[in-house]
Amino acid sequence: MVVVSLWEDLELSLRLDEVAFGYPGHTVGAAASFELHSGEVLCFLGPNGCGKTTLFKTILGLIDLQAGAVYLDDRSTSSCSQMHLARAIAYVPQQHDAYFPFTVLEVVMMGRSPHLGLFKSPTRHDEAIADAMLNQLNIGHLREEIYTRVSGGERQLTLIARALAQEPRILIMDEPTTNLDFGNQIKVLAQIKNLARQGISIIISTHDPDHAFQCADRVAMLKGGSIIAVGKPAEILTDDALQVLYDVRVKVMEVRIPHLHKLRRICIPLN
């Protein structure tokens, strides 16, 4: 894959120190502290309205910090320009409404904006990077297709390709499997694991503990705006912890997969 070289030897740490986040006159969460390491997948789990999206937008600089600090390689993001942040961190939103008939390639090319000067047009080099990202995600054949006419899973992969076209070292994905069928969920989760193996640090949010078991190195459990636990999925995603988080009874079980010769944890609701 030609795209791998874009991230070789590029390490970037992200650290939150007692961050309070929210909107003017309304605090959503406080005292959020964690660190993200190179090539790590950190999965945020939590119920609707717990503050995941607001926290992500605060990390991205789209919402002002209410307290605390966010650091990139020990440099406070408050001292970074939006252009610097856009080159370091890319964002895949929870949903994307498109109204114009852009091609899939044109949507991905939009990710090159942080690397273009004012009033500059994309070059062949930018197009080559966009093509590489499409091929990386196995959707190169959709290059000339109209973005609004491809399937939901293909649109989600296009948005990931657009984010990767920024050449970020950190990728934040807000519920990337929302509204996808089972097959497309598996494809997106597989791509997340693949990107992490290439050295990209990834933060994702999801409502499904099984997704955390499949792709996360660590999990952060968020409830009521507070991070109540951070750790390896097998250690903190217990029956009791998930009941506290979602207010439902569940059973975490290990299932043996014969042809892979390994165990996999799954979460089964008991209500």
HUQUI-V774402 format. One record per residue. N is the residue number from 1. RES is the residue in three letters. SS is DSSP state (helix for helix, strand for strand, loop for the rest). OMEGA is omega in radians with two decimals (none if undefined). NEAR is the number of other C-alpha atoms within 10 Angstrom. Layout:
BEGIN
n:N res:RES ss:SS omega:OMEGA near:NEAR
n:N res:RES ss:SS omega:OMEGA near:NEAR
END
This chain:
BEGIN
n:1 res:MET ss:loop omega:-3.09 near:8
n:2 res:VAL ss:helix omega:-3.05 near:10
n:3 res:VAL ss:helix omega:-3.06 near:19
n:4 res:VAL ss:helix omega:-3.07 near:14
n:5 res:SER ss:helix omega:-3.14 near:10
n:6 res:LEU ss:helix omega:-3.06 near:16
n:7 res:TRP ss:helix omega:-3.13 near:15
n:8 res:GLU ss:loop omega:3.05 near:12
n:9 res:ASP ss:loop omega:3.10 near:9
n:10 res:LEU ss:loop omega:3.14 near:14
n:11 res:GLU ss:loop omega:-3.14 near:15
n:12 res:LEU ss:loop omega:3.13 near:20
n:13 res:SER ss:loop omega:3.07 near:17
n:14 res:LEU ss:strand omega:-3.12 near:21
n:15 res:ARG ss:strand omega:3.04 near:19
n:16 res:LEU ss:strand omega:-3.10 near:19
n:17 res:ASP ss:strand omega:3.07 near:15
n:18 res:GLU ss:strand omega:-3.07 near:15
n:19 res:VAL ss:strand omega:2.95 near:20
n:20 res:ALA ss:strand omega:-3.04 near:23
n:21 res:PHE ss:strand omega:-3.13 near:27
n:22 res:GLY ss:strand omega:-3.07 near:21
n:23 res:TYR ss:strand omega:-3.13 near:13
n:24 res:PRO ss:loop omega:3.14 near:9
n:25 res:GLY ss:loop omega:-3.11 near:6
n:26 res:HIS ss:strand omega:3.07 near:9
n:27 res:THR ss:strand omega:3.14 near:13
n:28 res:VAL ss:strand omega:-3.11 near:19
n:29 res:GLY ss:strand omega:-3.10 near:22
n:30 res:ALA ss:strand omega:3.04 near:19
n:31 res:ALA ss:strand omega:3.11 near:16
n:32 res:ALA ss:strand omega:-3.14 near:20
n:33 res:SER ss:strand omega:3.02 near:17
n:34 res:PHE ss:strand omega:3.10 near:16
n:35 res:GLU ss:strand omega:3.11 near:12
n:36 res:LEU ss:strand omega:-3.08 near:19
n:37 res:HIS ss:loop omega:-3.12 near:17
n:38 res:SER ss:loop omega:3.09 near:19
n:39 res:GLY ss:loop omega:-3.10 near:23
n:40 res:GLU ss:loop omega:2.99 near:21
n:41 res:VAL ss:strand omega:3.10 near:26
n:42 res:LEU ss:strand omega:-3.05 near:27
n:43 res:CYS ss:strand omega:3.06 near:30
n:44 res:PHE ss:strand omega:3.06 near:23
n:45 res:LEU ss:strand omega:3.08 near:27
n:46 res:GLY ss:loop omega:-3.12 near:24
n:47 res:PRO ss:loop omega:3.08 near:17
n:48 res:ASN ss:loop omega:3.07 near:13
n:49 res:GLY ss:loop omega:-3.10 near:12
n:50 res:CYS ss:loop omega:3.06 near:19
n:51 res:GLY ss:loop omega:-3.08 near:20
n:52 res:LYS ss:helix omega:-3.10 near:27
n:53 res:THR ss:helix omega:3.13 near:17
n:54 res:THR ss:helix omega:3.10 near:19
n:55 res:LEU ss:helix omega:-3.13 near:23
n:56 res:PHE ss:helix omega:-3.13 near:21
n:57 res:LYS ss:helix omega:3.08 near:19
n:58 res:THR ss:helix omega:3.09 near:20
n:59 res:ILE ss:helix omega:-3.11 near:24
n:60 res:LEU ss:loop omega:-3.12 near:20
n:61 res:GLY ss:loop omega:3.11 near:18
n:62 res:LEU ss:loop omega:3.06 near:12
n:63 res:ILE ss:loop omega:-3.12 near:16
n:64 res:ASP ss:loop omega:3.01 near:16
n:65 res:LEU ss:loop omega:3.02 near:19
n:66 res:GLN ss:loop omega:3.07 near:18
n:67 res:ALA ss:strand omega:3.13 near:15
n:68 res:GLY ss:strand omega:-3.07 near:15
n:69 res:ALA ss:strand omega:3.02 near:19
n:70 res:VAL ss:strand omega:-3.08 near:25
n:71 res:TYR ss:strand omega:2.94 near:18
n:72 res:LEU ss:strand omega:-3.08 near:18
n:73 res:ASP ss:loop omega:3.11 near:12
n:74 res:ASP ss:loop omega:3.03 near:11
n:75 res:ARG ss:strand omega:-3.12 near:14
n:76 res:SER ss:strand omega:-3.14 near:14
n:77 res:THR ss:helix omega:3.10 near:19
n:78 res:SER ss:helix omega:3.11 near:14
n:79 res:SER ss:helix omega:-3.12 near:9
n:80 res:CYS ss:loop omega:3.05 near:14
n:81 res:SER ss:loop omega:3.08 near:10
n:82 res:GLN ss:helix omega:3.12 near:15
n:83 res:MET ss:helix omega:3.12 near:11
n:84 res:HIS ss:helix omega:3.14 near:13
n:85 res:LEU ss:helix omega:-3.12 near:19
n:86 res:ALA ss:helix omega:3.10 near:23
n:87 res:ARG ss:helix omega:-3.11 near:19
n:88 res:ALA ss:helix omega:-3.03 near:18
n:89 res:ILE ss:strand omega:3.07 near:23
n:90 res:ALA ss:strand omega:-3.02 near:24
n:91 res:TYR ss:strand omega:3.00 near:23
n:92 res:VAL ss:strand omega:-3.05 near:22
n:93 res:PRO ss:loop omega:-3.12 near:18
n:94 res:GLN ss:loop omega:3.08 near:15
n:95 res:GLN ss:loop omega:-3.09 near:14
n:96 res:HIS ss:loop omega:3.12 near:10
n:97 res:ASP ss:loop omega:-3.13 near:6
n:98 res:ALA ss:loop omega:-3.09 near:10
n:99 res:TYR ss:loop omega:-3.09 near:8
n:100 res:PHE ss:loop omega:-3.04 near:9
n:101 res:PRO ss:loop omega:3.05 near:13
n:102 res:PHE ss:loop omega:3.00 near:15
n:103 res:THR ss:strand omega:3.09 near:18
n:104 res:VAL ss:helix omega:3.13 near:28
n:105 res:LEU ss:helix omega:-3.13 near:23
n:106 res:GLU ss:helix omega:3.09 near:18
n:107 res:VAL ss:helix omega:-3.13 near:21
n:108 res:VAL ss:helix omega:3.12 near:27
n:109 res:MET ss:helix omega:3.11 near:23
n:110 res:MET ss:helix omega:3.10 near:16
n:111 res:GLY ss:helix omega:3.14 near:24
n:112 res:ARG ss:helix omega:-3.06 near:24
n:113 res:SER ss:helix omega:-3.14 near:18
n:114 res:PRO ss:helix omega:-3.10 near:18
n:115 res:HIS ss:helix omega:-3.12 near:17
n:116 res:LEU ss:loop omega:3.06 near:12
n:117 res:GLY ss:loop omega:3.13 near:9
n:118 res:LEU ss:loop omega:3.11 near:8
n:119 res:PHE ss:loop omega:3.11 near:6
n:120 res:LYS ss:loop omega:3.11 near:9
n:121 res:SER ss:loop omega:3.09 near:11
n:122 res:PRO ss:loop omega:3.14 near:15
n:123 res:THR ss:loop omega:3.06 near:10
n:124 res:ARG ss:helix omega:3.09 near:9
n:125 res:HIS ss:helix omega:3.11 near:9
n:126 res:ASP ss:helix omega:3.12 near:21
n:127 res:GLU ss:helix omega:3.13 near:17
n:128 res:ALA ss:helix omega:3.10 near:13
n:129 res:ILE ss:helix omega:3.11 near:23
n:130 res:ALA ss:helix omega:3.11 near:30
n:131 res:ASP ss:helix omega:3.14 near:20
n:132 res:ALA ss:helix omega:3.13 near:20
n:133 res:MET ss:helix omega:3.09 near:29
n:134 res:LEU ss:helix omega:3.12 near:26
n:135 res:ASN ss:helix omega:3.11 near:18
n:136 res:GLN ss:helix omega:-3.10 near:19
n:137 res:LEU ss:loop omega:3.08 near:19
n:138 res:ASN ss:loop omega:3.08 near:13
n:139 res:ILE ss:loop omega:3.12 near:17
n:140 res:GLY ss:helix omega:-3.14 near:17
n:141 res:HIS ss:helix omega:3.14 near:10
n:142 res:LEU ss:helix omega:-3.02 near:17
n:143 res:ARG ss:loop omega:-3.05 near:19
n:144 res:GLU ss:loop omega:3.12 near:12
n:145 res:GLU ss:loop omega:3.09 near:15
n:146 res:ILE ss:strand omega:-3.03 near:16
n:147 res:TYR ss:helix omega:-3.09 near:23
n:148 res:THR ss:helix omega:-3.08 near:16
n:149 res:ARG ss:helix omega:3.12 near:12
n:150 res:VAL ss:loop omega:-3.07 near:15
n:151 res:SER ss:loop omega:3.13 near:12
n:152 res:GLY ss:helix omega:3.12 near:17
n:153 res:GLY ss:helix omega:3.12 near:21
n:154 res:GLU ss:helix omega:3.07 near:20
n:155 res:ARG ss:helix omega:3.13 near:19
n:156 res:GLN ss:helix omega:3.10 near:25
n:157 res:LEU ss:helix omega:3.07 near:23
n:158 res:THR ss:helix omega:3.12 near:26
n:159 res:LEU ss:helix omega:3.08 near:23
n:160 res:ILE ss:helix omega:3.10 near:27
n:161 res:ALA ss:helix omega:3.10 near:28
n:162 res:ARG ss:helix omega:3.11 near:26
n:163 res:ALA ss:helix omega:-3.14 near:28
n:164 res:LEU ss:helix omega:3.11 near:30
n:165 res:ALA ss:loop omega:3.04 near:30
n:166 res:GLN ss:loop omega:-3.04 near:26
n:167 res:GLU ss:loop omega:-3.12 near:24
n:168 res:PRO ss:loop omega:3.00 near:21
n:169 res:ARG ss:loop omega:3.07 near:24
n:170 res:ILE ss:strand omega:-3.13 near:31
n:171 res:LEU ss:strand omega:3.10 near:25
n:172 res:ILE ss:strand omega:-3.05 near:24
n:173 res:MET ss:strand omega:-3.09 near:24
n:174 res:ASP ss:strand omega:-3.14 near:22
n:175 res:GLU ss:loop omega:-3.04 near:21
n:176 res:PRO ss:loop omega:-3.12 near:24
n:177 res:THR ss:loop omega:-3.13 near:25
n:178 res:THR ss:loop omega:3.08 near:15
n:179 res:ASN ss:loop omega:3.08 near:14
n:180 res:LEU ss:loop omega:3.05 near:16
n:181 res:ASP ss:loop omega:-3.03 near:11
n:182 res:PHE ss:helix omega:-3.12 near:10
n:183 res:GLY ss:helix omega:-3.13 near:9
n:184 res:ASN ss:helix omega:3.04 near:18
n:185 res:GLN ss:helix omega:-3.14 near:18
n:186 res:ILE ss:helix omega:-3.14 near:15
n:187 res:LYS ss:helix omega:-3.12 near:14
n:188 res:VAL ss:helix omega:3.13 near:20
n:189 res:LEU ss:helix omega:3.10 near:18
n:190 res:ALA ss:helix omega:3.11 near:14
n:191 res:GLN ss:helix omega:3.09 near:18
n:192 res:ILE ss:helix omega:3.11 near:23
n:193 res:LYS ss:helix omega:-3.14 near:19
n:194 res:ASN ss:helix omega:3.14 near:16
n:195 res:LEU ss:helix omega:3.12 near:22
n:196 res:ALA ss:helix omega:3.10 near:21
n:197 res:ARG ss:helix omega:3.12 near:15
n:198 res:GLN ss:loop omega:3.05 near:18
n:199 res:GLY ss:loop omega:3.11 near:22
n:200 res:ILE ss:loop omega:3.06 near:27
n:201 res:SER ss:strand omega:-2.99 near:26
n:202 res:ILE ss:strand omega:2.97 near:26
n:203 res:ILE ss:strand omega:3.07 near:23
n:204 res:ILE ss:strand omega:2.98 near:25
n:205 res:SER ss:strand omega:3.12 near:26
n:206 res:THR ss:strand omega:3.03 near:21
n:207 res:HIS ss:loop omega:-2.98 near:17
n:208 res:ASP ss:loop omega:3.12 near:14
n:209 res:PRO ss:helix omega:3.13 near:22
n:210 res:ASP ss:helix omega:3.10 near:18
n:211 res:HIS ss:helix omega:3.10 near:19
n:212 res:ALA ss:helix omega:3.11 near:28
n:213 res:PHE ss:helix omega:-3.06 near:20
n:214 res:GLN ss:helix omega:-2.96 near:16
n:215 res:CYS ss:helix omega:-3.00 near:21
n:216 res:ALA ss:loop omega:2.97 near:24
n:217 res:ASP ss:loop omega:3.07 near:19
n:218 res:ARG ss:strand omega:3.14 near:21
n:219 res:VAL ss:strand omega:2.99 near:26
n:220 res:ALA ss:strand omega:-3.13 near:24
n:221 res:MET ss:strand omega:-3.05 near:24
n:222 res:LEU ss:strand omega:3.11 near:22
n:223 res:LYS ss:strand omega:3.13 near:21
n:224 res:GLY ss:loop omega:3.13 near:17
n:225 res:GLY ss:loop omega:-3.11 near:23
n:226 res:SER ss:strand omega:3.02 near:19
n:227 res:ILE ss:strand omega:-3.03 near:20
n:228 res:ILE ss:strand omega:3.10 near:14
n:229 res:ALA ss:strand omega:3.04 near:14
n:230 res:VAL ss:strand omega:3.13 near:19
n:231 res:GLY ss:strand omega:3.12 near:15
n:232 res:LYS ss:loop omega:-3.08 near:17
n:233 res:PRO ss:helix omega:-3.09 near:22
n:234 res:ALA ss:helix omega:-3.08 near:15
n:235 res:GLU ss:helix omega:-3.03 near:10
n:236 res:ILE ss:helix omega:3.12 near:17
n:237 res:LEU ss:loop omega:-3.13 near:26
n:238 res:THR ss:loop omega:3.10 near:16
n:239 res:ASP ss:helix omega:-3.06 near:17
n:240 res:ASP ss:helix omega:-3.10 near:15
n:241 res:ALA ss:helix omega:3.14 near:16
n:242 res:LEU ss:helix omega:3.07 near:21
n:243 res:GLN ss:helix omega:3.08 near:15
n:244 res:VAL ss:helix omega:-3.06 near:13
n:245 res:LEU ss:helix omega:-3.01 near:17
n:246 res:TYR ss:helix omega:3.13 near:15
n:247 res:ASP ss:loop omega:3.04 near:11
n:248 res:VAL ss:loop omega:3.10 near:13
n:249 res:ARG ss:loop omega:-3.14 near:15
n:250 res:VAL ss:strand omega:3.05 near:18
n:251 res:LYS ss:strand omega:3.06 near:15
n:252 res:VAL ss:strand omega:-3.07 near:18
n:253 res:MET ss:strand omega:3.04 near:14
n:254 res:GLU ss:strand omega:3.14 near:12
n:255 res:VAL ss:strand omega:3.12 near:11
n:256 res:ARG ss:strand omega:3.10 near:12
n:257 res:ILE ss:strand omega:-2.96 near:10
n:258 res:PRO ss:helix omega:-3.01 near:8
n:259 res:HIS ss:helix omega:3.08 near:6
n:260 res:LEU ss:helix omega:3.12 near:8
n:261 res:HIS ss:loop omega:3.10 near:7
n:262 res:LYS ss:strand omega:3.11 near:10
n:263 res:LEU ss:strand omega:3.06 near:12
n:264 res:ARG ss:strand omega:3.11 near:14
n:265 res:ARG ss:strand omega:3.05 near:18
n:266 res:ILE ss:strand omega:-3.11 near:16
n:267 res:CYS ss:strand omega:-3.10 near:19
n:268 res:ILE ss:strand omega:3.10 near:14
n:269 res:PRO ss:strand omega:-3.12 near:11
n:270 res:LEU ss:loop omega:-3.13 near:8
n:271 res:ASN ss:loop omega:none near:6
END
